[in-house]
Amino acid sequence: MNKPLAGAVLSLLLTGAAATPAVAQAPTPQQAAAVTYAGTVALSNCSGSVVRAPGSQPNDPALVLSNGHCLETGFPGPGEVLVNRTSSRSFSLLNASGSKVATLRASKIAYGTMTDTDVSLYQLTQTYAQIQSKYGIAALTLDDAHPVQGSSIKVVSGYWKRTYGCSVDGFAYRLKEGEWTWKDSVRYTSSCNTIGGTSGSPVIDTTTGKVVAVNNTGNEDGQRCTDNNPCEVDQAGNVTVRQGINYAQQTYILVPCIGAGNQIDLNRPGCTLPKP
């Protein structure tokens, strides 16, 4: 995976289940949304972003999106799901140019897992309205639709203050790395050559400006299904190894699970996230 950088780190295994949507045309420069560092954050070991669901309200406590393997509690084991765990973790909030403008603080880990997906959502002590008023930074919006093969994307790392541009190459039905398996993972074209510390970066569709995935792993050495070397497994069980190719986990699946007041409700209609 795109390893966190603090402490001794093992790498992870991820699997994804994906349908293959129709290929989209790459946006022209006139169509492209402006993608900057505004709303991204740097964690102690990873990247992340302040995000909102389409239905989130200005006075809701803000959420920060990153990876499950970036949690300060360590890698969740297979089948482990964290919900509403107290946290006081801090995040460096960046502006459009990548300069730090504030330190944000969590009140809890709202959700975290490395089962089926690799995601963490922190709830902050400030609302979206407070962050916008104090620092002039708006949250990034989570897309509520499955990303499209061929679409233009950018991976924006708050940790490194570096942006990678490429396209959605396709989707891995299952992505397997070490102990973990993730479903329907986004596979990048080769120019998104992400590195350690980019874990948790938002993957932004350059046409809509919305977050469609969260960056998390890549095959470093060409090994098969080992730590730092995820492999793709199709519906027939065939294994494909793509050395140097990187992956992300789709985030549209988060939207149905975010209820009133930005509370995570795993029993909401349409929510398919793993439960504890």
C-alpha positions, 0 to 999 in steps of 0.5 A, spaced: 500 500 500 501 507 499 504 506 506 503 511 512 510 514 514 510 514 522 513 508 526 514 501 523 509 500 518 506 493 515 503 493 508 496 492 507 491 487 503 485 490 499 480 487 495 475 490 491 468 488 487 467 492 481 462 493 475 465 496 469 461 502 467 461 505 460 468 509 458 467 516 459 470 522 454 476 525 458 474 532 459 477 538 455 480 544 459 474 548 458 470 543 462 475 541 467 474 543 475 479 547 478 483 542 483 487 545 488 489 543 495 484 547 499 480 542 503 486 537 504 489 535 510 496 532 512 496 527 518 502 525 522 503 519 517 498 520 511 494 524 507 486 526 507 481 531 506 475 535 509 469 532 506 461 533 506 456 528 503 451 531 498 446 532 504 451 535 509 449 542 512 453 548 514 452 547 522 454 539 522 460 537 525 465 536 519 468 530 517 475 528 515 476 522 510 483 518 510 484 510 510 483 505 515 490 503 515 492 511 517 488 510 524 492 512 530 490 505 533 493 501 528 491 497 522 484 494 523 484 486 522 480 483 517 473 483 519 474 489 524 470 495 524 471 501 528 465 506 530 464 512 534 471 511 538 474 517 542 479 521 538 483 527 539 487 527 533 490 533 529 490 535 522 493 540 518 488 544 514 491 546 507 489 552 503 489 552 495 496 553 494 498 548 499 500 552 505 497 550 512 492 555 515 489 551 521 490 545 526 483 541 526 482 536 531 477 530 531 472 528 537 472 521 534 473 516 529 466 516 526 468 510 522 474 506 520 475 499 517 480 495 512 474 490 510 471 490 503 474 498 503 480 501 506 477 508 509 476 512 516 472 518 517 473 522 523 468 527 526 471 534 528 470 539 533 468 544 528 462 545 523 463 546 516 460 553 517 466 555 522 471 552 518 469 556 512 468 562 516 475 562 520 479 560 514 475 561 508 476 553 506 470 549 504 469 542 504 470 537 498 463 534 496 463 526 496 460 524 489 454 519 490 455 515 484 460 510 482 466 513 478 466 512 470 472 508 467 476 513 463 474 519 467 480 524 468 482 524 476 487 527 480 490 524 487 491 530 491 496 529 497 496 534 503 502 530 506 507 531 500 503 537 497 503 534 491 498 532 486 498 526 481 494 526 474 491 520 471 485 517 469 481 511 471 483 505 468 478 500 470 476 496 477 478 490 480 473 486 482 477 484 488 484 487 490 488 482 495 494 485 499 496 481 505 491 479 510 486 484 507 481 484 501 477 490 498 472 490 493 471 494 487 477 498 487 479 503 482 485 502 478 489 508 476 493 509 469 500 509 470 501 516 471 498 516 478 505 513 481 503 515 488 508 513 494 508 512 501 504 518 505 499 519 499 495 514 503 488 517 504 489 522 499 482 524 496 481 522 488 478 528 485 474 527 478 477 533 474 470 534 471 465 535 477 471 537 482 467 531 487 471 526 491 470 519 487 475 515 491 480 515 497 487 513 495 490 507 498 495 502 495 500 500 489 504 494 487 511 496 488 515 490 487 511 485 482 510 480 488 503 476 488 498 478 493 503 480 499 504 486 503 505 492 498 504 488 492 496 487 491 493 483 486 487 483 482 482 477 483 477 476 478 470 473 479 473 466 476 478 467 481 484 469 476 489 473 479 493 479 475 499 482 478 500 489 475 507 492 478 507 499 479 500 500 478 496 504 484 489 503 486 484 507 490 477 505 494 471 508 492 467 513 496 460 513 493 458 507 498 459 512 504 454 517 502 448 512 504 451 511 511 451 519 513 445 521 516 442 527 519 448 531 523 453 527 519 452 521 524 454 515 521 448 510 521 450 503 518 442 501 518 440 507 513 437 504 507 442 503 501 448 503 506 453 497 505 459 498 509 461 493 513 458 493 520 462 491 527 
